[in-house]
Amino acid sequence: VQLQASGGGLVQPGGSLRLSCAASGNNFGISAMGWYRQAPGKQRESVATINSGGSTNYADSVKGRFTISRDNAKITVYLQMHSLKPEDTAVYYCNVRYGSTWYNGWGQGTQVTVSS
């Protein structure tokens, strides 16, 4: 599967961004999609996930500020981010889950920088 994230950029604190990620290739059996991020010097962490039924999970640090959604027909996942903070600065990646197993690979991420 190929994963292409886009929509990142430089934004001031309190600003908003909308990320998109399209999955192509092996799209059969995708049960969930999710967003992850990796800040400099830190481990990659889960930000938000959404399953095929629309159930969502969020990291505590983004609850109430970020919203994940997906277009099943387009095999695309979105991340609407509001009230961005400097600590949200990271490279954001998307991933897909087949059954109960997340894909063991990462596509090209998109850089989000929150700074004044």
NORQUIGI-V785379 format. One record per residue. OMEGA is omega in degrees with one decimal (none if undefined). BURIAL is 1 if it has 24 or more other C-alpha atoms within 12 Angstrom, else 0. Layout:
<<OMEGA | BURIAL> <OMEGA | BURIAL>>
//
This chain:
<<175.5 | 1> <-177.2 | 1> <-177.8 | 1> <178.9 | 1> <178.9 | 1> <175.0 | 1> <179.9 | 1> <179.1 | 1> <177.9 | 1> <-178.8 | 1> <178.2 | 1> <175.3 | 0> <-176.6 | 0> <-178.3 | 0> <-177.5 | 1> <173.4 | 1> <175.2 | 1> <178.5 | 1> <175.9 | 1> <175.8 | 1> <178.5 | 1> <176.6 | 1> <178.8 | 1> <-178.1 | 0> <-178.6 | 0> <-178.5 | 0> <-176.8 | 1> <174.5 | 0> <177.5 | 0> <-177.1 | 1> <-179.6 | 1> <173.8 | 1> <-176.8 | 1> <176.1 | 1> <177.4 | 1> <176.5 | 1> <178.2 | 1> <176.8 | 1> <-179.8 | 1> <177.9 | 0> <-178.6 | 0> <176.9 | 0> <175.7 | 0> <-178.2 | 0> <176.9 | 1> <178.6 | 1> <-177.6 | 1> <176.8 | 1> <177.5 | 1> <-179.4 | 1> <-174.7 | 1> <178.1 | 1> <178.3 | 0> <177.5 | 0> <-174.3 | 0> <172.8 | 1> <-178.0 | 1> <169.4 | 1> <-178.3 | 0> <-175.5 | 0> <-177.3 | 0> <-179.2 | 1> <179.9 | 0> <-179.8 | 0> <-177.5 | 1> <175.5 | 1> <177.2 | 1> <176.9 | 1> <-179.3 | 1> <174.1 | 1> <-175.3 | 0> <-178.9 | 1> <-178.7 | 0> <-176.2 | 0> <-176.9 | 1> <177.6 | 1> <-177.9 | 1> <173.4 | 1> <175.9 | 1> <-176.2 | 1> <177.5 | 1> <176.8 | 1> <-176.0 | 0> <-179.0 | 1> <177.2 | 1> <-179.7 | 0> <173.7 | 0> <179.6 | 1> <-177.1 | 1> <167.1 | 1> <-177.8 | 1> <-179.8 | 1> <171.4 | 1> <178.0 | 1> <-179.4 | 1> <179.6 | 1> <174.3 | 1> <-175.3 | 0> <-179.7 | 0> <-174.6 | 0> <176.3 | 0> <179.3 | 1> <-177.1 | 1> <179.5 | 0> <-178.2 | 0> <176.1 | 1> <178.6 | 1> <178.8 | 0> <177.2 | 1> <-175.3 | 1> <172.4 | 1> <179.5 | 1> <179.4 | 1> <-174.7 | 1> <175.7 | 0> <none | 0>>
//
